[in-house]
Every structure is written in structure tokens, then in C-alpha cells.
Amino acid sequence: MAIVVQFDYDGMGAVVDIDRHGEEQVHVESVLHALAEAGVAFGVDQTACDEIVATINEQPPGSRLSRTVARGSIPIAGENGAVTMAVENTRNLIGVSGDFGAIDFHERGSFTPIEKGQLIANIRIPTAGIPGKDVRGNEIKATPGERARLTPGQGTRLEAGGTELRAIRHGDLRCLGDVIEVLDIIKVSGNLDYAVGSIECDGPVRVEGDVLPGFHIHAGGDVFVGGVVEAAEITTGGAITIGQGVLGGSRICAKGKLTLGYVRESYLECDGNIAISREAVNSTVVSGDSIAISANGRVVGGRMVALNHIAVGVAGSPKGIRTTLATGVNPLKELHAAKLAADIHRAEGVQKRIDRMKGLTSPDQHEALDQILALAATKRVGHAEELAALQADEIKVAECRIHVKAEVHAGVRICIGRGEMTNQDERKNVTFYYDVDSGQVVQITKG
């Protein structure tokens, strides 16, 4: 009888060859001894050993049988780390799908507002894996899992043993590649273009270059643009500063102060003061306070409307381009009042329709109709109170002024409160105001 042990090329299996020469029975102990002598120290399959011995003993003398009786254990690779966002990130680096599946490459979606201390992402730590062994007992190292592809950026910090990414300040979430950060200000080093996309965020924005046609900025904080805004839109809850100017059908709306170099064929709206250093050409400029153009600046064409004061260098042009300057009105409040009046009218219409329906429906439906009626009545009362407050806020028209420092050309229309006049000749350094006694706009020319 001969027992020979052979190994697989990688040492992960041991095969027993039994050559039975005579009538002598083969014993399991002999197989186990042969394995031990050959250096097999791991993965011996006792059942396989019993089976090969039982099978060879049933065969006639001279039989030969081979069987794998030991196997090594394969190493188990570690799990890779992973990042699971705890907040929704709606920014898309390519574009946003619009109607009929078309991609708007101007849009990237809005930035996600983040509070200080808020959980941004959960991080799974990679595992080391489980090592294996060959049949000789040699350890086979496992491949460890890879670290999650994450770089904590500004405004963030890893906590809870590296398993949580949290914000350390209030701001807007930005995910760029592996970097996750919370920005206290959105910064664009160049132009706002297809590489960046439109910006929607709760905080401030700073664009060092231009805002190109078709893009927009909707921000909760202050906005700075170093260059030109062309055929674009900026709306913010703070102030807006534009280093150069606004062109080509742009729309700019600010709650705070609006400062810029020039505006041409565009719309400006601001709850606060508007300061223009050079010119306003064929544009609509609306302020809930005052508008000022520098002493050597000009307004030509379009409309300027301010609650309190307007000061410009030159108004109109020798060609008589229609130009309107108006103070003593608050167009922003007037628009809001018109909306409130429309809302009150709609609420009253709802009440009338519900009253008619109650006469046509069964009593068991009256409770639901009464709830709708009560809601409409509450809205109407709230809108009426807000409208009354707006109407009670009287404008002190007698204090409103329009001052043209250099020259006002013929044909310029001057409106203060309910008073109105059209300038008939060239005048220099003139101030217009509303005379309460006569109910007319009058002018004072300073030498």
C-alpha cells in the first residue's frame, strides 16, 4: 500500500493518491499520518478522508484512487468605505432636464442651505477583510477595503470617529468631485457661464468676471459682480454691486442697496437706494428710496421712479428722447397693494360661491364647506389689514425732490406725486419739487 500526498499549484488543496497492492485494509489513521508528514496543517476534510478509505477498501487489490481531502480558505476582501448623503444635493454638474426631456445647460439646480452642526453625510469606514490560509497553514493576507472618496472641505468637519461629516458653519452646500464643503459665500473666479451654471443659494455670491446671457443668480445674501451683466437676471435679498454695468434686457432686483456703473436697455428694481456712476440709457429704474447718478453721469430715455429723491447729472438729450423722472410714488408698494386687492377680490368670490353651494348640497356636506369658508374669510381679513396698513403709509410728497446737476434737456417729463410737467427748454442745475398749495411741479434754478 502506498499513500502519496500532492498539492495544488497554489497550495490551496491537498490530494491523496492511495495505491492498494494487496488484501491489506487501508486505515484513516494512515491517511491522516501521511497528510501530517507532508505538511498539511489546515483544512483537512475528515469526511473526505473517511470516504476515500471506505471506497478503496471496497476495491480489489491493485486498485488506485485519488481524492482531494484538504482545502485552504480563500481570504475575504474588506468592504470599501462609502459616503451616504444625509441631505439632498440638487446641484447637477451637467444641466437640468426641462420639458420634454431637453437639457437646460444654463441650469445646475439650487445650492442646498446647511445649518451649523447639521449632519451632511454618513461615512462607512472600510474593513480590513478576513485573511485566508493554505493547506500548509500559511496565512494569506486579505485585500483591505478602500477608503471612501471624500475630502472634507471648508466649513465641514469629520466627527463620531470619522463616520459623520457635519457643518461647522451656516452656508450653502457644494459637492465638487470628492470635496464636500459648506460655503459662507459662493465664489466664481471667472465668468458665470456654462462651466459654472446659474446660481441659486441662501447666502452671498461673488463673481469676479461677467454674468453671461441666459444665466441667473438668485441669492439670499449680497451679490458682487466684477464685470458686466448681459441679458441675465440677478435677484437677491441683500445688496447688489456690479463693477461695470448691465446690458441687453437684464433684470436686476435687490432688497438692499444697488450700486453699478451703467445700465442700458434693462430693468433695475431696489427696495433701497440705487447709485449709478455713469449712465442709464433706455432703461426702467425703480427704487423704494432714492436714485443717484454722478454729477457727470446721465439718464437718457426710459423711466426713473423713486419714492424720495432723484439726482442726476444730465437728463434727456438734445434729440428729445423721451425720458421720465418720477418721485413721490412707491411703485413697489403699489404693486403689492394691487396684488393684495386682487387676493381680497378672489377671497370674496370664494365666499360667494360657497354660500351658493350650501343651498345646493346636503346638510352633511355643510361642515366641509364651512371650513373652506372660514379659511377664505381669514385670508380676506388678513389681506385687508395689510392693504389698509399700506394705504395709511402716506408719502410726504412735499419733501420729494428731483435734482439735475448739469443740464436737463427739453422734453424730459417730470412727475412728483400727482403733479406733472414736461421741461420745455434747456436748463442747468435745476431742482424740481411739488408745490402743495398749487398742486403743481415747480422748479428752482441755481446760478
C-alpha positions in Angstrom: 0.0 0.0 0.0 1.3 3.4 -0.9 -0.2 6.8 0.1 1.1 9.8 -1.7 0.1 13.5 -1.0 0.2 16.0 -3.7 -0.6 19.8 -3.6 -2.3 22.1 -5.9 -0.1 24.7 -7.6 -1.3 27.4 -5.2 -1.2 25.3 -2.1 -4.9 25.6 -1.6 -5.7 21.9 -2.0 -4.2 18.6 -0.9 -4.9 15.4 -2.9 -4.3 11.9 -1.6 -3.3 9.1 -4.0 -3.8 5.6 -2.5 -2.3 2.6 -4.3 -3.6 -0.7 -2.7 -1.3 -3.5 -3.6 -2.7 -6.5 -1.5 -5.5 -7.5 0.7 -4.4 -5.3 3.5 -7.1 -2.8 4.6 -6.3 0.9 4.5 -7.0 2.8 7.7 -8.0 6.5 8.1 -5.2 7.0 10.6 -2.7 6.1 7.8 -4.1 8.8 5.6 -4.1 11.4 8.3 -0.5 10.4 9.2 0.6 10.8 5.5 -1.1 14.3 5.4 0.7 15.4 8.5 4.1 14.0 7.2 3.6 16.0 4.0 3.0 19.2 6.0 -0.8 19.5 5.7 -1.8 21.6 8.8 -5.1 23.2 7.8 -8.4 22.4 6.1 -8.4 18.6 6.4 -11.8 17.2 5.5 -12.4 14.3 7.8 -15.5 13.2 5.8 -13.5 13.1 2.6 -10.8 11.0 4.3 -13.3 8.5 5.6 -14.9 8.2 2.1 -11.7 7.6 0.2 -10.7 4.9 2.7 -14.1 3.2 2.6 -14.1 3.3 -1.2 -10.5 1.9 -1.7 -11.2 -0.9 0.8 -14.1 -2.0 -1.3 -12.0 -2.1 -4.5 -9.9 -5.3 -5.4 -6.2 -5.4 -4.8 -4.2 -3.3 -7.3 -6.8 -0.5 -7.3 -5.7 3.1 -7.2 -7.8 6.1 -6.0 -7.2 9.9 -5.7 -9.3 12.5 -3.9 -8.9 16.0 -2.5 -9.1 15.7 1.2 -7.9 19.2 2.4 -8.7 22.7 1.2 -7.4 26.1 2.2 -9.7 29.1 3.0 -9.8 31.9 0.5 -9.3 35.4 2.0 -12.3 37.7 2.1 -11.6 41.2 0.9 -12.6 44.1 3.1 -15.6 46.2 2.3 -14.9 49.6 0.7 -15.8 52.7 2.6 -18.8 54.7 1.3 -20.4 58.1 1.6 -24.1 58.4 2.0 -25.5 61.9 1.8 -27.8 62.8 4.7 -29.1 65.9 2.8 -30.3 66.3 -0.8 -27.8 67.8 -3.1 -29.7 69.2 -6.1 -26.8 70.7 -8.0 -26.2 69.0 -11.3 -22.8 69.5 -12.9 -24.2 69.0 -16.5 -27.6 70.6 -16.6 -31.2 70.3 -15.5 -33.8 68.4 -17.5 -36.6 70.6 -18.7 -39.8 69.9 -20.5 -39.9 67.0 -23.0 -36.5 65.8 -21.7 -34.5 68.7 -23.0 -31.4 69.7 -21.0 -31.0 73.3 -20.0 -27.2 73.7 -19.8 -27.6 77.2 -18.1 -29.2 75.5 -15.0 -27.4 73.4 -12.4 -30.1 73.4 -9.7 -30.0 75.3 -6.4 -27.4 75.0 -3.7 -28.7 73.3 -0.5 -28.8 75.5 2.6 -27.0 74.0 5.5 -27.2 74.9 9.2 -24.3 74.9 11.6 -23.9 71.4 13.2 -26.1 69.8 10.6 -25.3 66.2 9.5 -24.2 66.3 5.9 -23.1 62.7 5.2 -22.6 59.4 6.9 -19.2 57.7 6.2 -18.7 53.9 6.3 -15.2 53.0 7.4 -13.5 50.4 5.2 -12.9 47.0 6.8 -9.6 45.1 6.8 -11.1 41.9 5.5 -10.6 38.3 6.7 -7.3 36.5 6.0 -7.2 33.0 4.5 -4.9 30.0 4.9 -3.4 27.5 2.5 -3.4 23.8 3.5 0.1 24.1 5.0 -1.3 26.7 7.4 0.3 29.7 5.8 -1.8 32.9 6.2 -3.0 34.6 3.1 -3.5 38.3 3.6 -6.9 39.8 2.7 -7.2 42.9 0.5 -8.4 45.7 2.8 -11.3 47.9 1.6 -10.6 51.2 0.1 -11.2 54.4 1.9 -14.3 56.4 0.8 -13.5 59.0 -1.8 -14.2 62.1 0.4 -12.3 65.2 1.2 -13.9 67.4 3.9 -13.8 70.9 2.6 -14.1 74.3 4.2 -17.0 74.6 6.7 -17.1 70.9 7.5 -15.6 68.5 10.0 -15.4 64.7 10.5 -16.9 63.6 13.8 -18.0 60.4 15.5 -14.8 58.6 14.8 -14.8 59.7 11.2 -18.3 58.3 10.5 -20.1 61.6 10.2 -19.5 64.8 8.2 -21.0 67.8 9.9 -21.2 71.5 9.1 -19.2 73.9 11.4 -21.0 77.0 10.0 -24.1 78.1 8.2 -23.9 78.3 4.5 -24.6 76.6 1.1 -23.5 73.0 0.3 -21.2 72.4 -2.6 -20.1 69.0 -3.8 -17.3 69.1 -6.4 -15.7 65.8 -7.1 -14.6 64.3 -3.8 -14.8 67.6 -2.0 -17.9 68.4 0.2 -17.9 71.9 1.7 -20.2 74.5 3.2 -19.6 77.9 1.7 -20.3 81.1 3.6 -20.1 82.7 0.1 -20.3 81.3 -3.4 -17.2 82.4 -5.3 -16.7 82.3 -9.0 -13.2 83.3 -10.0 -14.1 84.0 -13.7 -17.3 84.4 -15.6 -20.7 82.9 -14.7 -21.0 80.7 -17.8 -21.7 77.1 -18.8 -18.8 75.8 -16.8 -20.5 77.1 -13.6 -24.2 77.4 -14.3 -26.8 79.6 -12.8 -26.6 80.0 -9.0 -29.4 79.7 -6.5 -28.4 79.9 -2.8 -29.4 81.4 0.5 -26.1 83.2 1.1 -23.9 85.8 -0.7 -22.4 85.4 -4.1 -19.2 86.9 -5.6 -18.5 86.6 -9.4 -15.1 88.1 -10.4 -16.0 88.2 -14.1 -19.2 88.7 -16.1 -22.6 87.1 -15.9 -23.2 85.8 -19.4 -26.5 85.8 -21.4 -29.2 83.4 -20.2 -27.8 82.8 -16.7 -29.2 84.0 -13.4 -28.3 84.4 -9.7 -31.0 84.0 -7.1 -29.3 84.6 -3.7 -30.4 85.4 -0.2 -27.3 87.5 0.6 -25.3 90.2 -1.1 -24.2 89.8 -4.7 -21.0 91.2 -6.2 -20.2 91.0 -10.0 -16.9 92.4 -11.1 -17.7 92.7 -14.7 -20.8 93.0 -16.9 -24.3 91.5 -16.6 -25.7 90.9 -20.1 -29.2 89.6 -20.8 -29.1 87.9 -17.4 -31.0 88.1 -14.1 -29.9 88.8 -10.6 -32.4 88.6 -7.6 -31.2 88.9 -4.0 -32.4 89.5 -0.5 -29.3 91.7 0.1 -27.4 94.4 -1.8 -26.0 94.1 -5.3 -22.8 95.7 -6.6 -21.9 95.5 -10.3 -18.4 96.7 -11.1 -19.1 97.6 -14.7 -22.7 97.6 -16.0 -25.9 96.0 -17.0 -26.9 95.4 -20.7 -29.3 93.9 -23.1 -32.6 93.1 -21.4 -31.2 92.1 -18.0 -33.3 92.2 -14.9 -31.7 93.2 -11.5 -33.7 93.1 -8.3 -32.3 93.9 -4.8 -33.7 94.3 -1.3 -30.6 96.3 -0.2 -28.6 98.9 -2.0 -27.9 98.6 -5.7 -24.6 100.0 -7.0 -23.4 99.8 -10.6 -21.5 101.7 -13.3 -24.2 101.9 -16.0 -27.4 100.3 -17.2 -28.6 100.1 -20.8 -31.9 98.7 -22.1 -32.6 96.8 -18.8 -34.7 96.8 -15.7 -33.5 97.7 -12.2 -35.5 97.4 -9.0 -34.4 98.0 -5.5 -36.1 98.5 -2.1 -33.2 100.7 -1.0 -31.0 103.3 -2.8 -29.7 103.0 -6.3 -26.3 104.5 -7.2 -25.2 104.7 -10.8 -21.8 106.2 -11.6 -22.1 106.8 -15.4 -25.4 106.4 -17.2 -28.8 104.9 -17.5 -30.0 104.5 -21.1 -33.4 103.4 -22.3 -34.0 101.5 -19.0 -36.5 101.3 -16.3 -35.0 102.1 -12.8 -37.3 101.7 -9.8 -36.3 102.5 -6.2 -38.2 102.3 -2.9 -35.9 105.1 -1.6 -33.7 107.3 -3.8 -31.7 107.2 -7.1 -28.4 108.9 -7.7 -26.3 109.3 -10.8 -23.0 111.0 -10.5 -22.7 114.7 -11.4 -21.1 113.9 -14.8 -23.5 110.9 -15.4 -26.6 111.0 -17.5 -30.1 109.4 -17.9 -31.3 109.2 -21.4 -34.6 107.5 -22.4 -36.7 105.2 -20.2 -38.1 105.8 -16.8 -36.7 106.5 -13.3 -39.1 106.1 -10.4 -38.1 106.7 -6.8 -40.0 107.2 -3.5 -38.0 110.1 -2.2 -35.3 111.7 -4.4 -33.6 111.5 -7.8 -30.3 113.2 -8.5 -28.7 113.0 -11.9 -26.0 114.9 -13.9 -27.7 115.2 -17.3 -31.4 114.4 -18.0 -32.5 113.6 -21.6 -30.7 114.5 -24.8 -30.6 117.3 -27.4 -32.6 114.9 -29.7 -35.5 114.9 -27.3 -35.5 111.2 -26.5 -38.5 110.6 -24.2 -37.2 110.4 -20.6 -39.3 110.3 -17.4 -38.2 111.1 -13.9 -40.7 110.5 -11.1 -40.7 110.7 -7.3 -43.3 110.8 -4.6 -44.7 107.4 -5.6 -43.7 103.9 -4.4 -44.2 101.6 -7.3 -43.1 98.6 -5.2 -45.8 99.2 -2.6 -48.3 100.0 -5.4 -47.7 96.6 -7.0 -48.0 94.9 -3.6 -51.2 96.8 -2.9 -52.6 95.7 -6.3 -51.8 92.1 -5.5 -53.5 92.3 -2.1 -56.6 93.9 -3.7 -56.7 91.0 -6.2 -56.3 88.5 -3.4 -59.2 90.1 -1.5 -61.4 90.0 -4.6 -60.6 86.3 -5.1 -61.4 85.5 -1.4 -64.7 87.3 -1.7 -65.5 85.3 -4.8 -64.8 82.1 -3.0 -67.1 83.1 -0.1 -70.0 83.8 -2.6 -69.5 80.5 -4.4 -69.5 78.6 -1.1 -72.7 80.3 0.0 -74.4 79.3 -3.2 -73.1 75.7 -3.0 -74.5 75.3 0.6 -78.0 75.9 -0.8 -77.5 73.0 -3.4 -75.8 70.4 -1.2 -77.0 68.1 1.5 -76.5 69.1 5.2 -73.8 66.5 5.8 -71.5 68.4 3.4 -72.0 71.8 5.1 -69.3 71.3 7.7 -66.6 70.8 5.0 -67.9 73.9 3.1 -67.9 75.9 6.3 -64.2 75.1 6.8 -63.4 76.3 3.3 -65.5 79.4 4.0 -63.7 80.1 7.3 -60.3 79.8 5.6 -61.3 82.2 2.8 -62.6 84.7 5.4 -59.4 84.5 7.4 -57.3 85.2 4.3 -59.6 88.1 3.3 -59.3 89.8 6.7 -55.5 89.4 6.7 -55.1 90.8 3.2 -57.5 93.7 4.1 -55.5 94.6 7.2 -52.2 94.6 5.3 -53.7 96.7 2.5 -55.0 99.2 5.0 -51.6 99.5 6.6 -50.1 100.2 3.1 -52.6 102.8 2.3 -52.1 104.5 5.7 -48.4 104.9 5.0 -48.6 108.3 3.3 -45.8 109.6 1.1 -44.6 113.0 2.1 -44.7 114.4 -1.5 -43.7 117.9 -0.4 -40.3 116.6 0.7 -39.6 114.8 -2.6 -37.0 116.3 -5.0 -35.6 115.8 -8.5 -32.3 117.5 -8.9 -30.5 117.7 -12.3 -27.0 118.9 -11.5 -25.6 119.6 -15.0 -28.4 120.0 -17.6 -32.0 119.0 -18.2 -32.9 118.9 -21.9 -36.3 119.8 -23.4 -38.8 117.1 -23.5 -37.9 115.5 -20.2 -41.1 114.5 -18.3 -41.0 115.3 -14.5 -43.6 113.7 -12.2 -43.8 114.3 -8.4 -46.8 112.8 -6.7 -49.8 113.8 -8.7 -48.0 116.7 -10.2 -46.5 116.5 -13.7 -44.7 118.8 -16.2 -42.6 118.5 -19.3 -39.5 120.5 -19.5 -39.7 123.0 -22.4 -36.2 124.3 -22.7 -32.6 123.6 -21.7 -31.8 124.3 -18.0 -28.8 123.8 -15.9 -28.5 123.0 -12.2 -32.3 122.8 -11.6 -34.3 121.2 -8.7 -37.9 120.2 -9.2 -40.4 119.8 -6.3 -44.1 119.6 -5.7 -45.9 122.7 -4.5 -48.7 121.6 -2.2 -50.6 124.9 -2.5 -50.8 125.0 -6.3 -50.7 121.2 -6.8 -48.1 121.6 -9.5 -44.5 120.7 -10.0 -42.2 123.8 -9.8 -38.6 124.3 -10.4 -35.7 126.2 -8.9 -32.7 127.1 -11.0 -29.4 127.8 -9.1 -26.9 130.0 -10.6 
